[in-house]
Amino acid sequence: MKKSVPVPAPRPVRAAIAAIGGCLVIAACGGGNGGGIAFPVLPPAPAPAPAPPAPAPAPAPLGTLDGSVPLVIGHRGLPGLYPEETKVAYEAAADAGADSLETDLHLTKDCVLVARHNPWLSDNTNIADVAKTNTTVAGRKRTVPGVLVNVTYPPVEANGPAQYLSDLTDPSDPKSVLKSLVVDGEDHTNDWSITDFTMDELRQWIRGTTYDARDQRPTDLNGKLPILSFQEIIDIAKAKSAATGRTLTVYPETKNPIWNNAQAIANGCGPAGSHPLEDALLKIMNFNDLNRKDAPIFVQSFEPESLKYLRSAGMKARAVQLVDGNDVNYQTGEMIYVTKDVYTFVDGRPYSWTLAGNPKWFAEMLTPAGLADVKTYADGIGPWKPQVMAHTIVPFVAGKGLADVNTIKPTSLIADAHKAGLFVHSYTFRNEAKYLAGVYKGDPTAEYLAYFRAGIDGVFSDFANTAFAARASYLKETGR
């Protein structure tokens, strides 16, 4: 029986021959290697492919309500550079990158929604100069003083003054409100009311001017740019949206709605007890297809009754409850609402609360219970900056002010509002040093960054160009 012999393992040469697939060259004759076997030079093995680059880190989440980029709201256009609420100001805001064009609305004598910050015209138009040569305009100055009315809540110091000024000089005559110029308790006797002019008259005679920081802002266009209707601002937003490919929103405020409605009723814009201001706004929203939840519009007001009426009358668009205050306690960072003067009624509480005998302050809206109530009729809040970021002087020195603030810290407001399902748009951001807390060292970008980092959903800015650049810096630092 034969033993099976295992196949011999390949020798190195055989293995090499097999490996090179018959490409071995055998020197048949002599050669430099003495007739031995010559192997070709094999190319080096290719270098391993470089490892793919590590994926870029995911952008840091934004602290806004829905994680979206915070909005830049062109407050009255771009009034830091142009007369406020004029075509040039709004077009410049859009060109500077603003997402929204904000405006204040009043009703003219012929019931048209018109854009002006204040209804008394001497501080944001050239009407005083016009009146020097136009006797019709001069004759419309309101000179009848208002009358004092007792508050109906307890007249104690903690509730503010015991009386407020009213333009209803004759309670038996609703039209008597057209003689005095008292707006939400604020006296503007010897001034002109926007409600005494038709829209055509305003366009014909009156021109806009700068308002805030007028001593520091450009004035070369003062008195040269016409007053706008709300429809004209909507048209600007539509045109700029088409030109840029991005959707700009409009952001109207029902300004001084109790006063405006009383004026409008006296002017024949609606029956007693009606809401001509809000009804005109709803009408124009419907006409422009803006009465939808996702429509490019935010409707704002300091007056909760105005927003509640709009909801009850069928407004579906987003609403914003503005929240005011009077001053800041720089020792604690807390807001001050009560004053010993008219500003208790102007900025301390909604005017409807004064009329209804409710002595509470705007602060009531910022509690968890207050925010929950706001959520029943609004989608967001618009607080004053110090309500969002506590401003303090440490160590505290009595008599010091905003320029001495050296410490800022987010309050719980953004977190509380977001928990209630409300976005937060804060006002008003300006470049001038006198509006900046000392901690920012005169740099407006530093202020924007503080609020963006705190999770603000939007900023009302007089300088949309600065706000846009600051937001770009913030997005870059979050990896965007």
Protein Blocks (a to p, Z undefined) as FASTA:
>chain_A
ZZddddddddfklmmmmmnnopaccdfbgcfkoopacddddddddddddddddddddddd
dfbfnopacddddehijaklgcehifklmmmmmmnopabdcddddddfkopacddfblcf
klmccklmmmmmmmklmmmpcfbdcdddddfbdcdfknopfbdcdfblblklmklmmmpc
ceehiacehiacfklpcfklmmmmpccddfehklmgcfklgokaccddfklmmmmmmmmm
mmnopacddddddehkllmmmmmmmnopacehiafklmmmmmmmmmnopacfkbccdddd
fblklmmmmmmnopabdcddddddfbdcfknopacfbdcbfklmmmmpcfklmmnopabd
fklmmpmklmmmmmmmpcbdcddfklmmccddddddehiafklpcbdcddfklmmmmmno
pacddddddfblklpcfklnopaklmmmmmmmnopabdcdfblmlmmmmmmmmmmmnoZZ
